[in-house]
Amino acid sequence: MLLRFENYYIVPIQIKDAYPIYDFVIDNEDRLKRYFPLTLKKNLTPELSKIFVKKKVRKFQKNKEFLFTINENNIKELLGLIYLKALDWKNKHGELAYCIGHQFEGKGITTKAITVLTNYIFSKFDLRTLKIIVHKTNLPSILVAKNCHFTWIKTLKNEHTPPGEKPLDMELYELYKTIQH
C-alpha cells in the first residue's frame, strides 16, 4: 500500500523504519512528550525503536492498530506518523492520532495526509466513524481536524494524562463515512 499526494507519500510501518523513527522522535522530543509520551518513551534509543517497530508491524498485520509514516519523495527523513488506533470493529470506529516534524509544520502536509488516509480507510476497512481527540490548546491539530471535515462532538473530561500533569479534558472530533447508494 502506497498513498501518494503532491511530493509526499504514506506507507504502513516497516521494519526498516526503526532508525528513521528514532531520529524523528529525538528531533521532536519536546513536541511528543505531552501527547505522544508512549511513542517517545519507546523510541529513546535505536534498540528501543527496533522493538517498537517490530511490535507495530505485528499489530498492523493482525489488524489491531495501524501505524503509517509520512515521507517525502527522494528524501529518507521521516516527516510524521499517523496512527489508526482504538479500533472497535464491532461498532465500526477508530481513532486517528498524528504528529508532524517541527520543520514541516504549517505546510498543510498533515491535512493532506489525513484527507488521503481517511479516504483510504473508509474504502479499505469496514469502519463508519473516525475520531480525532485533541486538546483545545493544540490549535494546529484542531485546524487539521476541521480542514479534514471532522466535526466537533463534545469535550471528554479527564481523557488524557500527560506525564507529570493532571488529567486534561480533550475535544472529540468525528468524521462519518458517507454511504453511496
Secondary structure, DSSP 8 states (H G I E B T S, - for coil): --EEETTEEEEE--GGGHHHHHHHHHHTHHHHTTT-HHHHHTTSSHHHHHHHHHHHHHHHHTTS-EEEEEEETT--SEEEEEEEEEEETTTTEEEEEEEE-GGGTTSSHHHHHHHHHHHHHHHHS--SEEEEEE-TT-HHHHHHHHHTT-EEEEEEEEEE--TTS--EEEEEEEEE-----
